């Protein structure tokens, strides 16, 4: 697993949360991700949508790609397609994905890097495995998260954030046993590199086998934990949580002086999780606006969806670049 690894004993530590004075969020629901085929036919596991979307607000979709060991010729991507009204956040843990869009942005996302594309007013992009992965095969594991934009920001200019593995903020659990990567948001005063329109936290933790991880959590945020690999439990109730499952936490009760999340890794982990239980921890400030969604567009009203299709068909979401033939590709006369 080349997602950024570090010795937790060398990192800043999260605070020890007082057991009695912390409002530990309870688990409201466990969701098992459903399998779907995307793009040119690659399989994803999708824990949401599917649940009541208000529970996930401000997030719209989570696609877990892999972990998969591709044979030569097997790796697939997506053709050119448009987006409007939200952001796509692609985090690659193992392997690589190439990305290109109609504003000229893009590049290779690999081994712990994240690419944050704010589609907003409209953009087209293409996501493909790099030629080497197609030719030789190899390990691929990644996640794509869709983050909604509030009405006021759905029309901003598209923008790009290329977050390299080295940019991610690394923290250790209070006991130094587990590693937490802050991709976006803020945890105990430590800020991740991702710049967001809607306040969110997006974290990837490796919880050492048998260890307990506690996190201070913003009272106004919702909270979810998704398992990338391995097994453990969520909440003070210690509800079992396996690979491909999502725990949705209930809202704050304002009982303690601060809110906290607690998870625990099982003592024994499958071979693929030898480093520990791999989980995503995410949450944010709900936008609480009407959501009209159809395919690649997420707006507030049906009329805006119709307009998005019209704008796309009229070429107002960028022009797909024409591939350039080199002299070597030209037919011999």
N, C-alpha and C positions, 0 to 999 in steps of 0.2 A: 504493500500500500504506500505509494510515493506521496500521497497527500502529506503536507508538511508534518514532519515528525521532529520532536525535540525532547531533551531530557527535562521532564517537568520540574526536577529539583533545581534547575537553573533559572526557572521562570518566576515572574511575579505571581503571587498567590491570591486566590479569591478569599474574601473574609470568611471567618468561621461564623455561621449564623446561629444566634441563640435559639435553642430548640423551643423553649416555652414562649418566647416573644415574637416568633416568626409566624405569619399567617401562611401555613403550607397549603398550596393549592391542591385541591382534590381532583382526582381523575373523573371526568364526566362521561367519557366514551372511549372505547377502543375500536378502531377501524382497521380492517385488513385490506390492503391495497388490491385493486382489481387489475388484471393484466389487459393491456391494449396494444394494438399494433399502430405505429406512428410512421409518418414519412414514407420512405420507400419500403417499409416493412420491418422496422426494428421494434422489438418488444420493450414496453415500459410497464412499470408497476405504478399505479396512480391511486394514492389514498384519498385525494380530493381533486376536483369536485366529485360529488357522490354523497358526501355528508351535507347537511344543511350548511349552505355557504356562509351564513352569518357567523358560524362557529370559526370559520377560517379567515374571515375579513380581517385585514386587508389583502390576504392571499387568495388567489383564484384557482391555482392548479399546482400540483407537485408531481413531476414525472421522475421516477427512479429508473435510470438506464443501467442495466447490468446488476451486479458484476457479471461479465460474460467473457469467456475466452473464445475469441473469434478464430475460426479456421481461415486459411487464405481464401480471399474472394468473398467472405461472408459479411464484412462490415458494411453498414448502410447508413444513409443520412436522410436529409429532407431535400426536396426540390425548392426552388425559389417560392417564397410565399410572403404575403403582407401581414402586418400587425398594426393596430391602432388602439390607443386608450389605456395602455398599461406598460409594464416593464418585464422583459424576460431576463432571468438571472441564471446563467449556466455555470455550474461548478463541476470541474472535472477532477476526480480523485485519482484514477488510474487511466493511462493511455492518453489519447488526444482527440480533439475535434477541431475542424477548421470552420471558420465563420467569415462570411462576407456580406456586406449590405449595400444598399443603393446610394448611401452617402459616401461610400469609399472606406467606411470603417471595417474593422474585422481583424482577423489574425488567427494564430494557433492558440488554443486553450489546452493546457496539459498539466498533469501531475500537481494538483493543488491550486491551480489558477482559476479565476472566476471572470466571466465576462458579463457585464451589466449593460444591457441594451434597453434604453428608454425609447420605446416605439412612439409613444405619445401621439402626435398629430398624424403620423403615418410613415411607414418605412417598409421595404421588402428586404428579406435576408434569406440566406441559404446556409445550411449546416451540414457538413460532410466529414466523414473520417478522412484523415490524411492518406495520401497514396500508399505510404509504407504499411499502414495498418491494413489497408485493403489487400495489398499484395502478399504480405507475410502473415497476416493475422496477429493476434495478441490480446492481452487483457484490456478490457474497457469497462470503466465504472464512472458514472456521473449522475448529476441531478439537474433538472431544470425546474425553476420556481417562477411562477407568474405573480407579480405584485401589482395590484390595482393602483390606479391613480385617481385622486379626487377630481371631481368635475372641473375645478379651476385649472388643473394641470394636464388634462387630457389633450390639450391643444398646444402644449409647449413644443419647441423644436426637438427632434430626436437627438439623443446624446449617447455617448459611449463611455464606459469605464472599463479599462483593462486592468484587472487586479491580479498582480503576479503573486505566486505562492509566498514570496519573501515579504509581501506587503501586509499579510494577514497578521493580526495581533494575537500573540500566543500567551496563554495564561495557564496556571496550574490550579488544581483543586486545593482546598485549604490544607489537606494533608500531604500534598505534593505527589499524589499517586496518579492523577489523571490529567489529560491534556485537553484544553479548550481552545479552539481557534475562533476568533471573532472576525467574521467576514464583513458584517455590517452591524451597526447599532453600538450599544455601549453596555458594558458589564462591569459593575463595581467601579465605575469611573475610567475604565479602559475602553477606548474607542476603536472600532474596526475601520478599515479603509473605505468601505462602500458608502457612497453619498446617496441618500434617499429622499424622495419627496414626502413620503409618509413615514413617520417614526416606526422603525421595526428593529428587531434583533434577529440575526441569522448566524447561528453558531454550529460548528461541527466538533463534537467531543469524542475522544477515545477514553473510555472509562475502564480502568484497570480491572481485571477479573476479581470479583468479590468486593470491589470498592464502591463507596457511596459518594455521589457527587451532588452538592447542594449549590444552588445559584440564587443570588438576590434577583428579584424580578420586578419590573415596573408595575405598579398597582393597576394602571389604566390599560395595560397590554393584555391581550389574550395569550395563550401559551399552548404549544404542541410539541411533542417529541416523536420523531420518526426514526425507525431502526433501519440503518443501512446494512449492518451485518451483526451477527451475534445475538445474545439474549440477555434480558435483565428484567427489572421491574420499574414501574412508574408510580410516583406518589408515596405518601406516608403509608397508604394502604398496601403498598407493594403488589400492585397488579401486574401480572406477567406480560411482557412485551417482547415479541420475537421479530426477526427480520421481516420487513415488508409490512409491519404494523405501525399504526399511528395512535398515540395517546393524546386525547384532547382534554385539556384541564378546564375545570370550572372557573368562573370569575372570582375575584377577590371578595372576601367576607369582611375585610377591614378589622379583623380581630387583633392582630399583632401590630407591632410598630412598623413592620415591613413585610412584603410578600416574598415567598421563596418557593423554588421548585426543587424536588428531590427525586433522584433516580438511583438505581443500584444495579451494578453488573452482576450477572450470575457468576458463581465461583468457577465453574468450568465453561469454557467457550469453545465453539467449533474451530477447527483448524484455520479457517479463513479469517477468524478474528483472534488470532494468537496474541496480537498487541492489546486486545481489549474489545469491549463492546463499542461499536461505531454507531453514533446517533447524531441526527440533526435536531437542534433545539431552535424553535422559531416562534415568533409572536410579534404582535404589533398593535398599533392604535387603530381600532376599527374605524372605517370611513363612514359607514352607516348611510350610504346613498343607494338609490335604486340601481340595480345591475341588469343591463340588457346585454346578452352575449350571444354571439353566433359565430362559430368557427374561430377565425383569428382576430375578431374584433370584440372589444368589451367597452361598452358605452353606458350611458344612463337611461336612454330611451330607444324604443324600436326605430323611431325616425332617424336617429343618429346611426343606427346599424345600416339602414337602407342607404343613407348618405355615404357611409364608409364604402359599401359595395360600389356605389356610383363613382365615388372619387377614385377607387382602385381601378375600375374599368376604364376610366377616363385618363389614366396615367398620372394621377396626382399623388401617387405614393412612391415616386422615384422610378427610374428606368433601369431595367436589368441590363448590366453591361454586356456588350457583344464580345464573345471570346475572340481574341486576336490569334490568327493563324501565323505561325512563323514560316519563313521561306521553306524550311524542311518539310512542312506539312502540305505544301502546295502540290497538286498533282503534276506529274511530268507531262509536258505537252508533246 
